[in-house]
Amino acid sequence: MSEESKKPPNRDPERSREAILDAAEQLFALKGYEETSLQEIGQLAGVSRGTPTYFFGSKEQLYSAVLDRVLEAELDITIRLRPSLEAAAGNPEALIAATVSGFLDFLHERPTFVRLLEREALSGGRFLQGKSGFLAVLSEGMGLINSEIKDEATSQLDGIHFLISFIALCWFPLAHNDTILHALGLEASDPTFLEQRKKHVTNLILRGVLS
């Protein structure tokens, strides 16, 4: 480790660490792992060149920390949906509308999450494989379906395929905002489009699954 990387962080270590994670999340999502350097991350975070190494040791460890953080954020959204789902118990329309709205809001508010996972998909998921946070998100998603959405009317529903279809319906427009949506003259970040998408996905699920 160089002498520069051994220097103590700025006076507010927690703020410096969060700034590094914020900058790394933006750059890894925008440029990918290979094309992003620790120097660029430090510059964007407003810290000295050696500070990212001081906190995280290596670029790979920093990238892993970024993935952990976005996965934890998704899991937190899933967990925070539970009160609204419990309040809508017995009302399939309200349950599904709340689930769709919560997940789409998360994807809309954190577009780096979509980009990071798309890049992981292109690289064979080499950094994502085996992460407990990723498994926790899937497990919590299955729990929401089984405990809140799945009832007598959907007793024959394949929970895994339902989860895959649900994610795809919400995910696709944000993953392809710059390709297919652009060609259609649409913008995923447009609040009007977002509300229209929520209603569309909710109606598809209600008519296709709970008809």
C-alpha positions in Angstrom: 0.0 0.0 0.0 1.4 3.4 -1.0 2.1 6.1 1.6 -0.8 8.2 0.2 -3.2 5.3 0.7 -2.1 5.1 4.4 -3.0 8.7 5.1 -6.0 9.1 7.4 -9.3 10.0 5.8 -10.9 13.5 6.0 -12.1 14.8 9.3 -15.5 13.2 8.8 -14.8 9.6 7.9 -18.4 8.5 7.5 -19.2 11.4 5.2 -16.1 10.6 3.1 -17.0 6.9 3.0 -20.6 7.7 1.8 -19.3 10.1 -0.8 -17.0 7.5 -2.2 -19.8 5.0 -2.3 -22.1 7.5 -4.0 -19.5 8.4 -6.6 -18.6 4.7 -7.2 -22.2 3.8 -7.7 -22.6 6.5 -10.3 -19.4 5.7 -12.2 -19.7 1.9 -12.1 -23.3 2.2 -13.4 -22.3 4.7 -16.1 -19.0 3.2 -17.3 -18.9 -0.3 -15.9 -16.4 -1.9 -13.6 -13.5 -2.2 -16.0 -13.6 1.3 -17.3 -13.9 3.0 -13.9 -10.7 3.9 -12.0 -10.3 4.6 -8.3 -8.8 8.0 -9.2 -12.0 9.0 -11.0 -14.1 7.9 -8.1 -11.9 9.9 -5.7 -12.2 13.0 -7.9 -16.0 12.7 -8.1 -16.3 12.1 -4.4 -14.1 15.2 -3.6 -11.5 13.2 -1.6 -7.8 12.7 -2.1 -6.6 10.1 -4.5 -5.7 7.5 -1.9 -8.9 7.8 0.2 -11.0 5.1 -1.7 -8.1 2.6 -1.2 -7.9 3.7 2.5 -11.5 2.8 3.1 -12.1 -0.2 0.7 -8.6 -1.6 -0.1 -9.2 -2.3 -3.8 -11.5 -1.4 -6.7 -13.0 -4.9 -6.5 -13.8 -4.5 -2.8 -15.3 -1.1 -3.4 -17.4 -2.5 -6.3 -18.6 -5.3 -4.0 -19.6 -2.7 -1.4 -21.6 -0.8 -3.9 -23.5 -3.9 -5.0 -24.2 -4.7 -1.3 -25.5 -1.2 -0.7 -28.0 -1.2 -3.7 -29.2 -4.7 -2.8 -29.8 -3.6 0.7 -31.7 -0.6 -0.5 -34.0 -2.9 -2.7 -34.5 -5.2 0.3 -35.4 -2.3 2.5 -38.0 -1.1 -0.1 -39.5 -4.7 -0.1 -39.7 -4.8 3.7 -41.2 -1.3 3.9 -44.0 -2.4 1.6 -45.3 -4.9 4.1 -47.4 -2.4 6.2 -49.3 -1.2 3.1 -49.8 -4.7 2.0 -51.1 -5.8 5.4 -53.4 -2.8 5.4 -54.8 -3.9 2.0 -55.2 -7.6 3.1 -58.3 -9.1 1.4 -58.2 -6.6 -1.4 -56.1 -8.2 -4.3 -56.3 -5.0 -6.4 -54.9 -2.8 -3.6 -52.3 -5.4 -2.8 -51.0 -5.6 -6.3 -51.2 -1.9 -6.9 -49.1 -1.2 -3.8 -46.5 -3.8 -4.8 -46.2 -2.5 -8.4 -46.1 1.1 -7.2 -43.4 0.5 -4.6 -41.1 -1.5 -6.9 -41.5 1.0 -9.8 -40.9 3.9 -7.5 -37.6 2.3 -6.3 -36.4 1.6 -9.8 -37.3 5.1 -10.8 -35.6 6.7 -7.8 -32.4 4.6 -8.1 -31.7 4.1 -11.9 -28.1 3.0 -11.0 -29.6 -0.2 -9.6 -30.9 -1.2 -13.0 -27.7 -0.2 -14.8 -25.5 -2.1 -12.3 -27.5 -5.3 -12.6 -27.7 -5.0 -16.4 -23.9 -4.8 -16.4 -23.7 -7.8 -14.1 -25.9 -9.7 -16.5 -23.6 -8.9 -19.4 -20.5 -10.0 -17.4 -22.1 -13.3 -16.4 -22.9 -12.0 -12.9 -19.4 -12.7 -11.7 -19.5 -10.2 -8.8 -23.2 -10.8 -8.0 -23.1 -14.6 -7.6 -23.2 -15.8 -4.1 -24.2 -12.5 -2.5 -26.5 -13.1 0.4 -28.1 -9.7 -0.2 -29.3 -10.7 -3.7 -30.8 -14.0 -2.3 -32.4 -12.1 0.5 -34.2 -9.8 -2.0 -35.5 -12.8 -4.0 -36.6 -14.5 -0.8 -38.4 -11.5 0.5 -40.1 -11.1 -2.9 -41.3 -14.6 -2.8 -42.5 -14.1 0.7 -44.7 -11.1 -0.4 -46.3 -13.2 -3.1 -46.9 -16.2 -0.9 -48.2 -14.4 2.2 -50.0 -11.4 0.8 -50.9 -11.9 -2.8 -51.3 -15.6 -3.2 -54.7 -16.7 -1.9 -57.4 -19.2 -2.9 -58.0 -17.5 -6.2 -54.4 -18.0 -7.2 -53.7 -21.3 -5.5 -52.4 -22.7 -8.8 -50.1 -19.8 -9.4 -46.4 -20.6 -9.9 -44.8 -18.2 -7.5 -41.4 -18.2 -9.2 -42.7 -17.5 -12.6 -45.0 -14.9 -11.2 -42.1 -13.2 -9.6 -40.0 -13.3 -12.8 -42.9 -11.8 -14.8 -43.6 -9.1 -12.2 -40.0 -8.0 -12.2 -39.8 -8.0 -16.0 -42.9 -5.9 -16.4 -41.5 -3.3 -14.1 -37.8 -3.6 -15.1 -37.9 -3.5 -18.9 -38.8 0.1 -19.5 -36.1 1.4 -17.3 -33.5 -1.0 -18.6 -34.3 0.0 -22.2 -35.0 3.7 -21.7 -32.2 4.7 -24.1 -33.1 2.1 -26.7 -36.8 0.9 -27.2 -38.4 3.7 -25.2 -36.4 6.4 -26.9 -37.4 4.9 -30.3 -41.0 5.2 -29.2 -40.6 8.8 -28.1 -41.0 7.9 -24.4 -39.0 8.7 -21.3 -39.0 6.3 -18.3 -38.3 9.2 -15.9 -41.4 11.1 -17.0 -43.8 11.1 -14.0 -46.8 10.7 -16.4 -45.2 7.6 -18.0 -44.4 6.2 -14.6 -48.0 6.5 -13.4 -49.3 5.1 -16.7 -46.9 2.1 -16.3 -48.1 1.5 -12.7 -51.7 1.3 -13.9 -50.9 -0.8 -16.9 -48.8 -3.4 -15.0 -51.4 -3.6 -12.2 -54.2 -4.2 -14.7 -52.2 -6.8 -16.6 -51.6 -8.8 -13.4 -55.2 -8.4 -12.2 -56.7 -9.6 -15.5 -54.1 -12.2 -16.2 -53.6 -13.7 -12.8 -56.7 -12.8 -10.7 -59.3 -12.9 -13.4 
